C-alpha cells in the first residue's frame, strides 16, 4: 500500500476552511473554481523538497514557504477536491525524519479541511525514515500485506477514473529511478483487472529512453526501465496518461508510440531554469476527459492559469 495521510475532519470543515481562505487576496473565482456540472477535481503537487529547517532556501526558493502558499491556494477552491496527490521528493535531500515531520505539519490544513492525501516517493525520499518519523501517517496500511515487497503501490478510484500510484524510488539520493520486474508485473495484472474507466498512472521519475551521444550511451537520470513501462502501457487502452515529476518542469505532450499523454508536474519547490513556473496543478475530470490547469506561485507568470484538455 502507499503512504497515506487520512483526513482529520469532514466536508463541512472544507467549506469552512475554503471560505476563510477565499477571503484572502485571491478569490475562489480567481482560482477558477467554476467547473462543469458534476465534474470531479483533484489537486496535484510534486517535488516539495521540505527540510526540517523550514527557513532553508535552495536555488532562491524557500521550500516550506512555497508549500504553505500552495496549500493556501488549494484551500480556496469552492468545491472540495476528491483527493490530493503529492508526487515524490517530499524531503529535501535524503529523507530525514525531521523533513517528514515538517512536511506533514505543513500539509495539516488540508487534512483538517477533510482532504485525503496520497503520497508517492522520489529519489530524495527514504521509505524507512518516512514511516518511522512521520506523525499522522496511517501505518495500518503499511502493516497489511504489500503487493510488492519494499515498494508502495496503490489504486485510488473514483466514480470517473482510476489512479495507479507507482514507486520509482530505487536508491536514496541517487537520481535515476526504477520500477523493476515485480512492480511491472503487478501493474500489468492490476490494469487487466481494473474496470474500463479512464486510468492515469502516477510515478515520480520521468520517462526517458536510452540516450546516445557520439555512439555511446550516457547515464539515464530518469526512469531506467522506461521502454518496458511503455511497452506494457501500449497494451492497456484504458491508460490515458502518465503523470510524473522529478524534472522540475511543467509540460504536457503525447507519446508518439503509445498514444499515452505525458503530464510533467511543476515543482512546488525550486525550478531548474530561469523563468520556469513552480506551483501546482488542478485536474478536473468530466465524462469526456480531463483538464489540467497550472496554478503558478507567481500569478503574474505567463503560464499561470494555462489549461490543457485531454479527451477520451
One Martini backbone bead per residue (centre of mass of N, CA, C, O) as a GRO file, in nm:
protein
  312
    1UNK     BB    1   0.103   0.032   0.010
    2UNK     BB    2   0.070   0.352   0.056
    3UNK     BB    3   0.118   0.654   0.149
    4UNK     BB    4  -0.115   0.795   0.403
    5UNK     BB    5  -0.323   1.087   0.465
    6UNK     BB    6  -0.576   1.136   0.653
    7UNK     BB    7  -0.845   1.278   0.735
    8UNK     BB    8  -0.969   1.495   1.022
    9UNK     BB    9  -1.238   1.562   0.859
   10UNK     BB   10  -1.493   1.732   0.683
   11UNK     BB   11  -1.681   1.895   0.454
   12UNK     BB   12  -1.761   2.125   0.641
   13UNK     BB   13  -1.462   2.208   0.685
   14UNK     BB   14  -1.402   2.284   0.398
   15UNK     BB   15  -1.599   2.520   0.378
   16UNK     BB   16  -1.468   2.682   0.603
   17UNK     BB   17  -1.176   2.698   0.489
   18UNK     BB   18  -1.244   2.815   0.204
   19UNK     BB   19  -1.377   3.073   0.303
   20UNK     BB   20  -1.128   3.183   0.448
   21UNK     BB   21  -0.934   3.176   0.204
   22UNK     BB   22  -1.122   3.353   0.007
   23UNK     BB   23  -1.068   3.625   0.181
   24UNK     BB   24  -0.833   3.683   0.032
   25UNK     BB   25  -0.670   3.785  -0.243
   26UNK     BB   26  -0.776   3.511  -0.366
   27UNK     BB   27  -1.035   3.399  -0.517
   28UNK     BB   28  -1.221   3.144  -0.626
   29UNK     BB   29  -1.260   3.258  -0.912
   30UNK     BB   30  -0.957   3.317  -0.964
   31UNK     BB   31  -0.909   2.987  -0.937
   32UNK     BB   32  -1.131   2.834  -1.106
   33UNK     BB   33  -1.390   2.692  -0.960
   34UNK     BB   34  -1.537   2.674  -1.206
   35UNK     BB   35  -1.728   2.388  -1.317
   36UNK     BB   36  -1.854   2.137  -1.443
   37UNK     BB   37  -2.105   1.948  -1.406
   38UNK     BB   38  -2.000   1.693  -1.201
   39UNK     BB   39  -1.724   1.741  -1.154
   40UNK     BB   40  -1.381   1.634  -1.088
   41UNK     BB   41  -1.132   1.704  -0.845
   42UNK     BB   42  -0.772   1.753  -0.834
   43UNK     BB   43  -0.467   1.765  -0.648
   44UNK     BB   44  -0.127   1.855  -0.766
   45UNK     BB   45   0.180   1.761  -0.638
   46UNK     BB   46   0.547   1.836  -0.652
   47UNK     BB   47   0.847   1.867  -0.525
   48UNK     BB   48   0.893   2.010  -0.222
   49UNK     BB   49   1.152   1.973  -0.045
   50UNK     BB   50   1.149   1.926   0.270
   51UNK     BB   51   1.279   2.065   0.563
   52UNK     BB   52   1.332   2.093   0.891
   53UNK     BB   53   1.429   2.365   0.790
   54UNK     BB   54   1.197   2.618   0.710
   55UNK     BB   55   1.432   2.840   0.611
   56UNK     BB   56   1.531   2.704   0.375
   57UNK     BB   57   1.738   2.779   0.084
   58UNK     BB   58   1.692   2.688  -0.269
   59UNK     BB   59   1.741   2.834  -0.555
   60UNK     BB   60   1.570   3.086  -0.420
   61UNK     BB   61   1.394   2.885  -0.235
   62UNK     BB   62   1.135   2.844   0.000
   63UNK     BB   63   0.987   2.553   0.047
   64UNK     BB   64   0.786   2.598   0.280
   65UNK     BB   65   0.651   2.853   0.166
   66UNK     BB   66   0.551   2.724  -0.094
   67UNK     BB   67   0.367   2.511   0.038
   68UNK     BB   68   0.186   2.704   0.190
   69UNK     BB   69   0.077   2.844  -0.067
   70UNK     BB   70  -0.044   2.593  -0.201
   71UNK     BB   71  -0.238   2.521   0.022
   72UNK     BB   72  -0.394   2.789   0.023
   73UNK     BB   73  -0.490   2.771  -0.269
   74UNK     BB   74  -0.642   2.498  -0.252
   75UNK     BB   75  -0.849   2.606  -0.027
   76UNK     BB   76  -1.006   2.809  -0.238
   77UNK     BB   77  -1.189   2.604  -0.322
   78UNK     BB   78  -1.522   2.549  -0.332
   79UNK     BB   79  -1.470   2.258  -0.414
   80UNK     BB   80  -1.410   1.954  -0.311
   81UNK     BB   81  -1.178   1.748  -0.355
   82UNK     BB   82  -1.121   1.414  -0.390
   83UNK     BB   83  -0.798   1.470  -0.395
   84UNK     BB   84  -0.441   1.434  -0.306
   85UNK     BB   85  -0.123   1.463  -0.469
   86UNK     BB   86   0.222   1.360  -0.394
   87UNK     BB   87   0.506   1.336  -0.630
   88UNK     BB   88   0.754   1.336  -0.464
   89UNK     BB   89   1.002   1.468  -0.296
   90UNK     BB   90   0.938   1.556   0.009
   91UNK     BB   91   1.231   1.577   0.059
   92UNK     BB   92   1.525   1.737   0.024
   93UNK     BB   93   1.752   1.479   0.005
   94UNK     BB   94   1.743   1.195   0.236
   95UNK     BB   95   1.503   1.147   0.437
   96UNK     BB   96   1.444   1.286   0.704
   97UNK     BB   97   1.243   1.285   0.971
   98UNK     BB   98   1.216   1.600   0.994
   99UNK     BB   99   1.109   1.647   0.712
  100UNK     BB  100   0.835   1.494   0.754
  101UNK     BB  101   0.729   1.654   0.988
  102UNK     BB  102   0.715   1.918   0.830
  103UNK     BB  103   0.535   1.827   0.599
  104UNK     BB  104   0.286   1.741   0.763
  105UNK     BB  105   0.239   2.016   0.897
  106UNK     BB  106   0.190   2.173   0.623
  107UNK     BB  107  -0.064   1.971   0.543
  108UNK     BB  108  -0.284   1.995   0.771
  109UNK     BB  109  -0.507   2.189   0.657
  110UNK     BB  110  -0.616   1.977   0.453
  111UNK     BB  111  -0.700   1.763   0.660
  112UNK     BB  112  -0.884   1.955   0.831
  113UNK     BB  113  -1.070   1.990   0.559
  114UNK     BB  114  -1.100   1.669   0.445
  115UNK     BB  115  -0.835   1.567   0.298
  116UNK     BB  116  -0.690   1.336   0.105
  117UNK     BB  117  -0.344   1.200   0.108
  118UNK     BB  118  -0.133   1.105  -0.155
  119UNK     BB  119   0.183   0.916  -0.177
  120UNK     BB  120   0.492   0.944  -0.326
  121UNK     BB  121   0.824   0.845  -0.422
  122UNK     BB  122   1.157   0.959  -0.434
  123UNK     BB  123   1.506   1.001  -0.446
  124UNK     BB  124   1.475   1.193  -0.166
  125UNK     BB  125   1.370   0.943  -0.025
  126UNK     BB  126   1.265   0.741   0.277
  127UNK     BB  127   1.088   0.484   0.385
  128UNK     BB  128   1.175   0.442   0.683
  129UNK     BB  129   1.173   0.740   0.792
  130UNK     BB  130   0.887   0.802   0.719
  131UNK     BB  131   0.740   0.582   0.885
  132UNK     BB  132   0.886   0.665   1.163
  133UNK     BB  133   0.872   1.014   1.145
  134UNK     BB  134   0.554   1.027   1.080
  135UNK     BB  135   0.299   1.206   1.175
  136UNK     BB  136  -0.024   1.067   1.080
  137UNK     BB  137   0.032   0.807   0.966
  138UNK     BB  138  -0.115   0.527   0.808
  139UNK     BB  139   0.009   0.227   0.929
  140UNK     BB  140  -0.202   0.008   0.860
  141UNK     BB  141  -0.126  -0.014   0.560
  142UNK     BB  142   0.173  -0.120   0.615
  143UNK     BB  143   0.072  -0.393   0.768
  144UNK     BB  144  -0.008  -0.496   0.526
  145UNK     BB  145   0.005  -0.675   0.258
  146UNK     BB  146   0.225  -0.641   0.011
  147UNK     BB  147   0.241  -0.660  -0.325
  148UNK     BB  148   0.539  -0.527  -0.283
  149UNK     BB  149   0.837  -0.550  -0.175
  150UNK     BB  150   0.947  -0.230  -0.083
  151UNK     BB  151   0.679  -0.124  -0.209
  152UNK     BB  152   0.445   0.154  -0.300
  153UNK     BB  153   0.117   0.071  -0.395
  154UNK     BB  154  -0.183   0.187  -0.585
  155UNK     BB  155  -0.545   0.234  -0.592
  156UNK     BB  156  -0.741   0.520  -0.700
  157UNK     BB  157  -1.092   0.560  -0.689
  158UNK     BB  158  -1.368   0.669  -0.884
  159UNK     BB  159  -1.642   0.736  -1.073
  160UNK     BB  160  -1.437   0.825  -1.331
  161UNK     BB  161  -1.155   0.694  -1.213
  162UNK     BB  162  -0.808   0.596  -1.221
  163UNK     BB  163  -0.532   0.553  -0.997
  164UNK     BB  164  -0.184   0.462  -1.038
  165UNK     BB  165   0.056   0.402  -0.788
  166UNK     BB  166   0.402   0.437  -0.794
  167UNK     BB  167   0.751   0.309  -0.728
  168UNK     BB  168   1.070   0.472  -0.825
  169UNK     BB  169   1.241   0.412  -0.591
  170UNK     BB  170   1.573   0.302  -0.546
  171UNK     BB  171   1.788   0.524  -0.437
  172UNK     BB  172   1.902   0.724  -0.207
  173UNK     BB  173   2.017   1.003  -0.361
  174UNK     BB  174   1.959   0.876  -0.652
  175UNK     BB  175   1.839   0.976  -0.944
  176UNK     BB  176   1.748   0.728  -1.059
  177UNK     BB  177   1.487   0.505  -1.159
  178UNK     BB  178   1.274   0.210  -1.053
  179UNK     BB  179   1.054  -0.059  -1.084
  180UNK     BB  180   1.060  -0.346  -1.193
  181UNK     BB  181   0.942  -0.659  -1.225
  182UNK     BB  182   0.724  -0.673  -1.000
  183UNK     BB  183   0.580  -0.403  -1.065
  184UNK     BB  184   0.513  -0.457  -1.361
  185UNK     BB  185   0.343  -0.707  -1.304
  186UNK     BB  186   0.137  -0.568  -1.122
  187UNK     BB  187   0.041  -0.359  -1.328
  188UNK     BB  188  -0.069  -0.553  -1.539
  189UNK     BB  189  -0.276  -0.697  -1.357
  190UNK     BB  190  -0.429  -0.447  -1.262
  191UNK     BB  191  -0.525  -0.343  -1.541
  192UNK     BB  192  -0.685  -0.602  -1.614
  193UNK     BB  193  -0.884  -0.575  -1.346
  194UNK     BB  194  -0.984  -0.321  -1.423
  195UNK     BB  195  -1.184  -0.114  -1.520
  196UNK     BB  196  -1.269   0.101  -1.810
  197UNK     BB  197  -1.176   0.335  -1.683
  198UNK     BB  198  -1.002   0.592  -1.678
  199UNK     BB  199  -0.632   0.601  -1.662
  200UNK     BB  200  -0.375   0.698  -1.430
  201UNK     BB  201  -0.029   0.730  -1.405
  202UNK     BB  202   0.188   0.743  -1.109
  203UNK     BB  203   0.519   0.890  -1.093
  204UNK     BB  204   0.817   1.043  -1.038
  205UNK     BB  205   0.965   0.957  -1.283
  206UNK     BB  206   1.082   1.012  -1.586
  207UNK     BB  207   1.057   0.941  -1.903
  208UNK     BB  208   1.355   0.763  -2.046
  209UNK     BB  209   1.547   0.685  -2.280
  210UNK     BB  210   1.807   0.611  -2.440
  211UNK     BB  211   2.122   0.786  -2.452
  212UNK     BB  212   2.312   0.900  -2.742
  213UNK     BB  213   2.661   0.998  -2.768
  214UNK     BB  214   2.878   0.928  -2.996
  215UNK     BB  215   2.775   0.615  -2.963
  216UNK     BB  216   2.719   0.666  -2.646
  217UNK     BB  217   2.597   0.590  -2.356
  218UNK     BB  218   2.424   0.754  -2.103
  219UNK     BB  219   2.309   0.852  -1.822
  220UNK     BB  220   2.010   0.780  -1.662
  221UNK     BB  221   1.793   1.020  -1.483
  222UNK     BB  222   1.548   0.848  -1.494
  223UNK     BB  223   1.370   0.590  -1.608
  224UNK     BB  224   1.520   0.287  -1.669
  225UNK     BB  225   1.225   0.127  -1.753
  226UNK     BB  226   1.063   0.272  -1.984
  227UNK     BB  227   1.021   0.072  -2.220
  228UNK     BB  228   0.862  -0.135  -2.054
  229UNK     BB  229   0.633   0.048  -1.973
  230UNK     BB  230   0.533   0.125  -2.260
  231UNK     BB  231   0.474  -0.162  -2.355
  232UNK     BB  232   0.255  -0.208  -2.145
  233UNK     BB  233   0.063   0.038  -2.198
  234UNK     BB  234  -0.006  -0.033  -2.503
  235UNK     BB  235  -0.211  -0.280  -2.390
  236UNK     BB  236  -0.378  -0.032  -2.235
  237UNK     BB  237  -0.642   0.169  -2.322
  238UNK     BB  238  -0.723   0.300  -2.040
  239UNK     BB  239  -0.461   0.449  -2.066
  240UNK     BB  240  -0.414   0.817  -2.077
  241UNK     BB  241  -0.178   0.867  -1.851
  242UNK     BB  242   0.142   1.017  -1.742
  243UNK     BB  243   0.247   1.105  -1.415
  244UNK     BB  244   0.510   1.342  -1.330
  245UNK     BB  245   0.833   1.454  -1.225
  246UNK     BB  246   1.175   1.554  -1.125
  247UNK     BB  247   1.236   1.801  -1.350
  248UNK     BB  248   1.104   2.076  -1.283
  249UNK     BB  249   0.853   2.067  -1.497
  250UNK     BB  250   0.617   2.195  -1.743
  251UNK     BB  251   0.418   1.945  -1.923
  252UNK     BB  252   0.236   1.845  -2.233
  253UNK     BB  253   0.227   1.524  -2.399
  254UNK     BB  254   0.247   1.291  -2.675
  255UNK     BB  255   0.306   0.971  -2.739
  256UNK     BB  256   0.378   0.832  -3.046
  257UNK     BB  257   0.358   0.523  -2.970
  258UNK     BB  258   0.119   0.497  -2.736
  259UNK     BB  259  -0.069   0.775  -2.691
  260UNK     BB  260   0.026   0.872  -2.427
  261UNK     BB  261   0.010   1.103  -2.192
  262UNK     BB  262   0.246   1.352  -2.068
  263UNK     BB  263   0.265   1.467  -1.724
  264UNK     BB  264   0.454   1.741  -1.606
  265UNK     BB  265   0.510   1.849  -1.305
  266UNK     BB  266   0.549   2.099  -1.110
  267UNK     BB  267   0.717   2.254  -0.870
  268UNK     BB  268   0.705   2.367  -0.550
  269UNK     BB  269   0.979   2.452  -0.536
  270UNK     BB  270   1.226   2.453  -0.748
  271UNK     BB  271   1.395   2.553  -1.032
  272UNK     BB  272   1.616   2.487  -1.330
  273UNK     BB  273   1.495   2.751  -1.475
  274UNK     BB  274   1.459   3.046  -1.592
  275UNK     BB  275   1.104   3.106  -1.587
  276UNK     BB  276   0.999   2.877  -1.454
  277UNK     BB  277   0.737   2.713  -1.316
  278UNK     BB  278   0.579   2.714  -0.998
  279UNK     BB  279   0.356   2.472  -0.817
  280UNK     BB  280   0.039   2.357  -0.942
  281UNK     BB  281  -0.240   2.121  -1.006
  282UNK     BB  282  -0.555   2.111  -1.166
  283UNK     BB  283  -0.789   1.840  -1.193
  284UNK     BB  284  -1.057   1.795  -1.435
  285UNK     BB  285  -1.328   1.566  -1.442
  286UNK     BB  286  -1.513   1.414  -1.699
  287UNK     BB  287  -1.682   1.229  -1.930
  288UNK     BB  288  -1.452   1.327  -2.172
  289UNK     BB  289  -1.220   1.415  -1.953
  290UNK     BB  290  -0.921   1.623  -1.890
  291UNK     BB  291  -0.809   1.909  -1.693
  292UNK     BB  292  -0.514   2.104  -1.685
  293UNK     BB  293  -0.417   2.343  -1.427
  294UNK     BB  294  -0.204   2.599  -1.381
  295UNK     BB  295  -0.056   2.697  -1.056
  296UNK     BB  296   0.113   2.967  -0.981
  297UNK     BB  297   0.297   3.139  -0.759
  298UNK     BB  298   0.325   3.330  -1.001
  299UNK     BB  299   0.054   3.510  -1.117
  300UNK     BB  300   0.232   3.663  -1.354
  301UNK     BB  301   0.267   3.432  -1.514
  302UNK     BB  302   0.209   3.330  -1.836
  303UNK     BB  303   0.102   3.024  -1.730
  304UNK     BB  304  -0.111   3.113  -1.555
  305UNK     BB  305  -0.400   2.915  -1.601
  306UNK     BB  306  -0.325   2.702  -1.782
  307UNK     BB  307  -0.491   2.485  -2.020
  308UNK     BB  308  -0.520   2.119  -2.058
  309UNK     BB  309  -0.694   1.903  -2.278
  310UNK     BB  310  -0.825   1.572  -2.246
  311UNK     BB  311  -0.956   1.312  -2.441
  312UNK     BB  312  -1.201   1.001  -2.424
   0.00000   0.00000   0.00000
